Structure formats: structure tokens, C-alpha cells
Amino acid sequence: MAKDKLKSWSLTLALVAAGVLISVVYRFSHEWLMVDRCLSAEHGSFDYSSMKCDLETNHPYVAYQVRHPRDKQNALVAFVSIAVFLSGYCYSRTDHKKK
């Protein structure tokens, strides 16, 4: 019974951590594509305060780390959590009886 709980909690927590990691990767990719489309396709300047392409005014560059200072740590914690929780899941699936 305890192994079943460990197995289900490990898998659930791994899925939650994967969701956090996916959300960070999605936000980074989405913003990168928006900026790239503005600069390359529309030949504009990206306004990071309103997150829109401006074809008339030149705007300063604001690094992703400045706009989202905790994303790197969140992604790292989520990645390590996935590894730990999946290890717990795999550990709970194996038979550890002494011979």
C-alpha cells in the first residue's frame, strides 16, 4: 500500500514539475518568436514594455533575464524535480526484498 502511494505521488509530482518546465520553455519560445517576427519579418522595433512590434519608434533591448529573472531557477528546479520524482517512481516499481 505504501509503495502504491509513493508511486502515485512520485508520478503526480513529476507531472507537475514537467508542467512548470513546459510553461517556462513555452514563454521563452513564444517571446523569442514574437521578437524575431517583429525584427526580421516586419523590420520593426520590439517594445518590451507593451510586448508589441512598433514600426515607427526605436525601442531599447531588454534581456529576457531582466524581464523574467526567476525563469532560469524555476526551470532548473523543475528539471531536477522531474529527475528526483521519476527516480522515486522507478524505485517504487522495483522489488527490494532481501534474499
DRENTORKOL-3810 file (N, C-alpha, C; in nm, 4 decimals):
REM DRENTORKOL-3810
@n.u->0.0822; n.v->-0.1193; n.w->0.0000; ca.u->0.0000; ca.v->0.0000; ca.w->0.0000; c.u->0.0867; c.v->0.1258; c.w->0.0000
@n.u->0.1921; n.v->0.1272; n.w->0.0809; ca.u->0.2790; ca.v->0.2452; ca.w->0.0875; c.u->0.3537; c.v->0.2652; c.w->-0.0435
@n.u->0.3884; n.v->0.1535; n.w->-0.1096; ca.u->0.4572; ca.v->0.1626; ca.w->-0.2382; c.u->0.3661; c.v->0.2227; c.w->-0.3440
@n.u->0.2381; n.v->0.1883; n.w->-0.3376; ca.u->0.1425; ca.v->0.2426; ca.w->-0.4338; c.u->0.1275; c.v->0.3932; c.w->-0.4162
@n.u->0.1243; n.v->0.4375; n.w->-0.2908; ca.u->0.1155; ca.v->0.5817; ca.w->-0.2646; c.u->0.2408; c.v->0.6538; c.w->-0.3121
@n.u->0.3570; n.v->0.5951; n.w->-0.2850; ca.u->0.4827; ca.v->0.6545; ca.w->-0.3300; c.u->0.4866; c.v->0.6628; c.w->-0.4818
@n.u->0.4412; n.v->0.5575; n.w->-0.5455; ca.u->0.4403; ca.v->0.5529; ca.w->-0.6911; c.u->0.3486; c.v->0.6614; c.w->-0.7482
@n.u->0.2283; n.v->0.6731; n.w->-0.6953; ca.u->0.1335; ca.v->0.7711; ca.w->-0.7491; c.u->0.1771; c.v->0.9146; c.w->-0.7179
@n.u->0.2283; n.v->0.9378; n.w->-0.5968; ca.u->0.2754; ca.v->1.0730; ca.w->-0.5628; c.u->0.3975; c.v->1.1118; c.w->-0.6450
@n.u->0.4884; n.v->1.0188; n.w->-0.6660; ca.u->0.6071; ca.v->1.0483; ca.w->-0.7461; c.u->0.5694; c.v->1.0847; c.w->-0.8885
@n.u->0.4794; n.v->1.0090; n.w->-0.9458; ca.u->0.4366; ca.v->1.0355; ca.w->-1.0824; c.u->0.3600; c.v->1.1677; c.w->-1.0911
@n.u->0.2738; n.v->1.1942; n.w->-0.9950; ca.u->0.1977; ca.v->1.3197; ca.w->-0.9934; c.u->0.2913; c.v->1.4403; c.w->-0.9808
@n.u->0.3858; n.v->1.4329; n.w->-0.8888; ca.u->0.4782; ca.v->1.5443; ca.w->-0.8694; c.u->0.5709; c.v->1.5627; c.w->-0.9902
@n.u->0.6075; n.v->1.4533; n.w->-1.0544; ca.u->0.6885; ca.v->1.4635; ca.w->-1.1761; c.u->0.6090; c.v->1.5329; c.w->-1.2866
@n.u->0.4813; n.v->1.5030; n.w->-1.2966; ca.u->0.3967; ca.v->1.5686; ca.w->-1.3968; c.u->0.3785; c.v->1.7170; c.w->-1.3674
@n.u->0.3654; n.v->1.7526; n.w->-1.2410; ca.u->0.3543; ca.v->1.8942; ca.w->-1.2035; c.u->0.4838; c.v->1.9681; c.w->-1.2378
@n.u->0.5966; n.v->1.9080; n.w->-1.2045; ca.u->0.7255; ca.v->1.9696; ca.w->-1.2371; c.u->0.7433; c.v->1.9817; c.w->-1.3881
@n.u->0.6978; n.v->1.8818; n.w->-1.4627; ca.u->0.7054; ca.v->1.8881; ca.w->-1.6089; c.u->0.6183; c.v->2.0016; c.w->-1.6616
@n.u->0.5039; n.v->2.0232; n.w->-1.6002; ca.u->0.4173; ca.v->2.1345; ca.w->-1.6389; c.u->0.4847; c.v->2.2688; c.w->-1.6178
@n.u->0.5550; n.v->2.2837; n.w->-1.5066; ca.u->0.6288; ca.v->2.4076; ca.w->-1.4796; c.u->0.7387; c.v->2.4271; c.w->-1.5833
@n.u->0.8127; n.v->2.3218; n.w->-1.6121; ca.u->0.9197; ca.v->2.3298; ca.w->-1.7113; c.u->0.8646; c.v->2.3638; c.w->-1.8500
@n.u->0.7549; n.v->2.3026; n.w->-1.8865; ca.u->0.6928; ca.v->2.3310; ca.w->-2.0164; c.u->0.6452; c.v->2.4754; c.w->-2.0235
@n.u->0.5904; n.v->2.5281; n.w->-1.9145; ca.u->0.5426; ca.v->2.6667; ca.w->-1.9170; c.u->0.6578; c.v->2.7661; c.w->-1.9333
@n.u->0.7712; n.v->2.7384; n.w->-1.8709; ca.u->0.8877; ca.v->2.8269; ca.w->-1.8863; c.u->0.9409; c.v->2.8204; c.w->-2.0294
@n.u->0.9521; n.v->2.7007; n.w->-2.0826; ca.u->1.0008; ca.v->2.6842; ca.w->-2.2197; c.u->0.9043; c.v->2.7485; c.w->-2.3188
@n.u->0.7740; n.v->2.7326; n.w->-2.2960; ca.u->0.6744; ca.v->2.7932; ca.w->-2.3847; c.u->0.6848; c.v->2.9462; c.w->-2.3829
@n.u->0.6942; n.v->3.0052; n.w->-2.2640; ca.u->0.7022; ca.v->3.1512; ca.w->-2.2555; c.u->0.8272; c.v->3.2031; c.w->-2.3259
@n.u->0.9404; n.v->3.1383; n.w->-2.3025; ca.u->1.0646; ca.v->3.1806; ca.w->-2.3677; c.u->1.0514; c.v->3.1701; c.w->-2.5200
@n.u->1.0024; n.v->3.0574; n.w->-2.5678; ca.u->0.9899; ca.v->3.0357; ca.w->-2.7124; c.u->0.8899; c.v->3.1322; c.w->-2.7754
@n.u->0.7778; n.v->3.1525; n.w->-2.7084; ca.u->0.6756; ca.v->3.2429; ca.w->-2.7600; c.u->0.7291; c.v->3.3863; c.w->-2.7728
@n.u->0.7959; n.v->3.4339; n.w->-2.6685; ca.u->0.8510; ca.v->3.5689; ca.w->-2.6736; c.u->0.9615; c.v->3.5805; c.w->-2.7777
@n.u->1.0458; n.v->3.4781; n.w->-2.7881; ca.u->1.1532; ca.v->3.4813; ca.w->-2.8863; c.u->1.0962; c.v->3.4890; c.w->-3.0279
@n.u->0.9911; n.v->3.4103; n.w->-3.0553; ca.u->0.9290; ca.v->3.4133; ca.w->-3.1875; c.u->0.8624; c.v->3.5481; c.w->-3.2161
@n.u->0.7979; n.v->3.6080; n.w->-3.1155; ca.u->0.7360; ca.v->3.7395; ca.w->-3.1338; c.u->0.8403; c.v->3.8444; c.w->-3.1703
@n.u->0.9511; n.v->3.8462; n.w->-3.0976; ca.u->1.0573; ca.v->3.9434; ca.w->-3.1235; c.u->1.1208; c.v->3.9175; c.w->-3.2597
@n.u->1.1482; n.v->3.7913; n.w->-3.2902; ca.u->1.2102; ca.v->3.7575; ca.w->-3.4183; c.u->1.1205; c.v->3.7964; c.w->-3.5353
@n.u->0.9919; n.v->3.7711; n.w->-3.5230; ca.u->0.8973; ca.v->3.8068; ca.w->-3.6282; c.u->0.8946; c.v->3.9583; c.w->-3.6484
@n.u->0.8983; n.v->4.0317; n.w->-3.5389; ca.u->0.8968; ca.v->4.1778; ca.w->-3.5476; c.u->1.0228; c.v->4.2298; c.w->-3.6159
@n.u->1.1379; n.v->4.1805; n.w->-3.5726; ca.u->1.2641; ca.v->4.2325; ca.w->-3.6258; c.u->1.2917; c.v->4.1849; c.w->-3.7676
@n.u->1.2662; n.v->4.0591; n.w->-3.7963; ca.u->1.3016; ca.v->4.0033; ca.w->-3.9265; c.u->1.1933; c.v->4.0234; c.w->-4.0322
@n.u->1.0716; n.v->3.9873; n.w->-3.9987; ca.u->0.9646; ca.v->3.9905; ca.w->-4.0988; c.u->0.9082; c.v->4.1309; c.w->-4.1198
@n.u->0.8904; n.v->4.2045; n.w->-4.0107; ca.u->0.8266; ca.v->4.3360; ca.w->-4.0204; c.u->0.9266; c.v->4.4511; c.w->-4.0187
@n.u->1.0529; n.v->4.4235; n.w->-3.9924; ca.u->1.1586; ca.v->4.5251; ca.w->-3.9858; c.u->1.1216; c.v->4.6396; c.w->-3.8921
@n.u->1.0670; n.v->4.6010; n.w->-3.7759; ca.u->1.0278; ca.v->4.6993; ca.w->-3.6765; c.u->1.1180; c.v->4.6930; c.w->-3.5553
@n.u->1.0757; n.v->4.7609; n.w->-3.4518; ca.u->1.1450; ca.v->4.7599; ca.w->-3.3232; c.u->1.0482; c.v->4.7045; c.w->-3.2206
@n.u->1.0958; n.v->4.6126; n.w->-3.1388; ca.u->1.0060; ca.v->4.5495; ca.w->-3.0429; c.u->1.0011; c.v->4.6301; c.w->-2.9150
@n.u->0.8799; n.v->4.6634; n.w->-2.8723; ca.u->0.8580; ca.v->4.7372; ca.w->-2.7481; c.u->0.8310; c.v->4.6346; c.w->-2.6374
@n.u->0.9304; n.v->4.6136; n.w->-2.5513; ca.u->0.9194; ca.v->4.5113; ca.w->-2.4474; c.u->0.8230; c.v->4.5501; c.w->-2.3356
@n.u->0.7948; n.v->4.6777; n.w->-2.3200; ca.u->0.7016; ca.v->4.7187; ca.w->-2.2147; c.u->0.5578; c.v->4.6820; c.w->-2.2512
@n.u->0.5233; n.v->4.6906; n.w->-2.3791; ca.u->0.3878; ca.v->4.6546; ca.w->-2.4213; c.u->0.3843; c.v->4.5207; c.w->-2.4955
@n.u->0.5024; n.v->4.4610; n.w->-2.5204; ca.u->0.5166; ca.v->4.3343; ca.w->-2.5912; c.u->0.4508; c.v->4.3409; c.w->-2.7292
@n.u->0.4782; n.v->4.4512; n.w->-2.8011; ca.u->0.4241; ca.v->4.4700; ca.w->-2.9352; c.u->0.5326; c.v->4.5216; c.w->-3.0280
@n.u->0.5115; n.v->4.4967; n.w->-3.1550; ca.u->0.6031; ca.v->4.5449; ca.w->-3.2572; c.u->0.5673; c.v->4.6896; c.w->-3.2923
@n.u->0.6661; n.v->4.7747; n.w->-3.2952; ca.u->0.6459; ca.v->4.9152; ca.w->-3.3286; c.u->0.7229; c.v->4.9440; c.w->-3.4573
@n.u->0.6525; n.v->4.9889; n.w->-3.5582; ca.u->0.7140; ca.v->5.0147; ca.w->-3.6882; c.u->0.7667; c.v->5.1574; c.w->-3.7010
@n.u->0.7411; n.v->5.2405; n.w->-3.6007; ca.u->0.7802; ca.v->5.3809; ca.w->-3.6118; c.u->0.8900; c.v->5.4231; c.w->-3.5147
@n.u->0.8836; n.v->5.3782; n.w->-3.3906; ca.u->0.9770; ca.v->5.4228; ca.w->-3.2877; c.u->1.0776; c.v->5.3116; c.w->-3.2567
@n.u->1.2018; n.v->5.3506; n.w->-3.2336; ca.u->1.3055; ca.v->5.2548; ca.w->-3.1954; c.u->1.3038; c.v->5.2386; c.w->-3.0432
@n.u->1.3028; n.v->5.1140; n.w->-2.9962; ca.u->1.2957; ca.v->5.0847; ca.w->-2.8525; c.u->1.4227; c.v->5.0119; c.w->-2.8088
@n.u->1.4641; n.v->5.0326; n.w->-2.6823; ca.u->1.5850; ca.v->4.9644; ca.w->-2.6337; c.u->1.5588; c.v->4.8156; c.w->-2.6098
@n.u->1.6655; n.v->4.7375; n.w->-2.6206; ca.u->1.6592; ca.v->4.5938; ca.w->-2.5944; c.u->1.6534; c.v->4.5695; c.w->-2.4446
@n.u->1.5654; n.v->4.4808; n.w->-2.4032; ca.u->1.5556; ca.v->4.4395; ca.w->-2.2631; c.u->1.5726; c.v->4.2880; c.w->-2.2611
@n.u->1.6779; n.v->4.2416; n.w->-2.1971; ca.u->1.7101; ca.v->4.0987; ca.w->-2.1962; c.u->1.6004; c.v->4.0166; c.w->-2.1285
@n.u->1.5873; n.v->3.8919; n.w->-2.1723; ca.u->1.4865; ca.v->3.8018; ca.w->-2.1157; c.u->1.5080; c.v->3.7838; c.w->-1.9657
@n.u->1.6329; n.v->3.7694; n.w->-1.9239; ca.u->1.6637; ca.v->3.7516; ca.w->-1.7808; c.u->1.6206; c.v->3.8713; c.w->-1.6977
@n.u->1.6209; n.v->3.9890; n.w->-1.7560; ca.u->1.5764; ca.v->4.1084; ca.w->-1.6838; c.u->1.4244; c.v->4.1073; c.w->-1.6711
@n.u->1.3565; n.v->4.0665; n.w->-1.7771; ca.u->1.2095; ca.v->4.0634; ca.w->-1.7762; c.u->1.1546; c.v->3.9487; c.w->-1.6934
@n.u->1.2256; n.v->3.8372; n.w->-1.6898; ca.u->1.1808; ca.v->3.7183; ca.w->-1.6157; c.u->1.2990; c.v->3.6639; c.w->-1.5350
@n.u->1.3329; n.v->3.7291; n.w->-1.4240; ca.u->1.4557; ca.v->3.6928; ca.w->-1.3516; c.u->1.4539; c.v->3.5548; c.w->-1.2865
@n.u->1.3381; n.v->3.4967; n.w->-1.2626; ca.u->1.3330; ca.v->3.3681; ca.w->-1.1916; c.u->1.3151; c.v->3.2477; c.w->-1.2840
@n.u->1.3012; n.v->3.2703; n.w->-1.4133; ca.u->1.2748; ca.v->3.1591; ca.w->-1.5037; c.u->1.3882; c.v->3.0572; c.w->-1.5091
@n.u->1.5112; n.v->3.1026; n.w->-1.5049; ca.u->1.6238; ca.v->3.0089; ca.w->-1.5102; c.u->1.6239; c.v->2.9176; c.w->-1.3875
@n.u->1.6019; n.v->2.9750; n.w->-1.2693; ca.u->1.5976; ca.v->2.8954; ca.w->-1.1465; c.u->1.4758; c.v->2.8032; c.w->-1.1466
@n.u->1.3607; n.v->2.8540; n.w->-1.1929; ca.u->1.2403; ca.v->2.7706; ca.w->-1.1978; c.u->1.2598; c.v->2.6514; c.w->-1.2901
@n.u->1.3213; n.v->2.6738; n.w->-1.4046; ca.u->1.3451; ca.v->2.5650; ca.w->-1.4988; c.u->1.4421; c.v->2.4630; c.w->-1.4399
@n.u->1.5460; n.v->2.5097; n.w->-1.3739; ca.u->1.6430; ca.v->2.4185; ca.w->-1.3130; c.u->1.5802; c.v->2.3363; c.w->-1.2019
@n.u->1.5026; n.v->2.4004; n.w->-1.1147; ca.u->1.4356; ca.v->2.3288; ca.w->-1.0061; c.u->1.3361; c.v->2.2275; c.w->-1.0633
@n.u->1.2623; n.v->2.2659; n.w->-1.1666; ca.u->1.1657; ca.v->2.1744; ca.w->-1.2278; c.u->1.2367; c.v->2.0556; c.w->-1.2905
@n.u->1.3478; n.v->2.0795; n.w->-1.3592; ca.u->1.4226; ca.v->1.9709; ca.w->-1.4229; c.u->1.4768; c.v->1.8727; c.w->-1.3187
@n.u->1.5358; n.v->1.9252; n.w->-1.2120; ca.u->1.5879; ca.v->1.8388; ca.w->-1.1050; c.u->1.4734; c.v->1.7645; c.w->-1.0361
@n.u->1.3613; n.v->1.8326; n.w->-1.0160; ca.u->1.2453; ca.v->1.7685; ca.w->-0.9527; c.u->1.1935; c.v->1.6529; c.w->-1.0364
@n.u->1.1880; n.v->1.6734; n.w->-1.1678; ca.u->1.1440; ca.v->1.5648; ca.w->-1.2557; c.u->1.2357; c.v->1.4447; c.w->-1.2384
@n.u->1.3658; n.v->1.4672; n.w->-1.2378; ca.u->1.4613; ca.v->1.3573; ca.w->-1.2221; c.u->1.4432; c.v->1.2860; c.w->-1.0877
@n.u->1.4267; n.v->1.3624; n.w->-0.9813; ca.u->1.4113; ca.v->1.3029; ca.w->-0.8476; c.u->1.2805; c.v->1.2248; c.w->-0.8375
@n.u->1.1713; n.v->1.2843; n.w->-0.8845; ca.u->1.0416; ca.v->1.2173; ca.w->-0.8717; c.u->1.0316; c.v->1.0944; c.w->-0.9623
@n.u->1.0898; n.v->1.1011; n.w->-1.0812; ca.u->1.0897; ca.v->0.9825; ca.w->-1.1665; c.u->1.1799; c.v->0.8733; c.w->-1.1093
@n.u->1.2868; n.v->0.9129; n.w->-1.0418; ca.u->1.3710; ca.v->0.8134; ca.w->-0.9730; c.u->1.2919; c.v->0.7460; c.w->-0.8620
@n.u->1.2158; n.v->0.8244; n.w->-0.7874; ca.u->1.1300; ca.v->0.7675; ca.w->-0.6833; c.u->1.0250; c.v->0.6753; c.w->-0.7412
@n.u->0.9708; n.v->0.7125; n.w->-0.8555; ca.u->0.8722; ca.v->0.6275; ca.w->-0.9227; c.u->0.9357; c.v->0.4956; c.w->-0.9656
@n.u->1.0524; n.v->0.5023; n.w->-1.0278; ca.u->1.1215; ca.v->0.3797; ca.w->-1.0717; c.u->1.1624; c.v->0.2940; c.w->-0.9518
@n.u->1.2062; n.v->0.3589; n.w->-0.8433; ca.u->1.2447; ca.v->0.2870; ca.w->-0.7225; c.u->1.1254; c.v->0.2124; c.w->-0.6639
@n.u->1.0085; n.v->0.2736; n.w->-0.6680; ca.u->0.8897; ca.v->0.2100; ca.w->-0.6098; c.u->0.8387; c.v->0.0948; c.w->-0.6956
@n.u->0.8798; n.v->0.0890; n.w->-0.8204; ca.u->0.8364; ca.v->-0.0191; ca.w->-0.9091; c.u->0.9233; c.v->-0.1443; c.w->-0.8964
@n.u->1.0447; n.v->-0.1286; n.w->-0.8445; ca.u->1.1339; ca.v->-0.2443; ca.w->-0.8342; c.u->1.1115; c.v->-0.3188; c.w->-0.7038
@n.u->1.1483; n.v->-0.4452; n.w->-0.7060; ca.u->1.1325; ca.v->-0.5297; ca.w->-0.5874; c.u->1.2628; c.v->-0.5272; c.w->-0.5087
@n.u->1.2571; n.v->-0.4857; n.w->-0.3811; ca.u->1.3767; ca.v->-0.4700; ca.w->-0.2978; c.u->1.3774; c.v->-0.5703; c.w->-0.1808
@n.u->1.3342; n.v->-0.6908; n.w->-0.2054; ca.u->1.3338; ca.v->-0.7934; ca.w->-0.0994; c.u->1.4731; c.v->-0.8502; c.w->-0.0820
@n.u->1.5144; n.v->-0.8669; n.w->0.0423; ca.u->1.6457; ca.v->-0.9274; ca.w->0.0707; c.u->1.6356; c.v->-1.0782; c.w->0.0552
@n.u->1.7416; n.v->-1.1363; n.w->0.0010; ca.u->1.7401; ca.v->-1.2816; ca.w->-0.0197; c.u->1.8050; c.v->-1.3530; c.w->0.0940
END
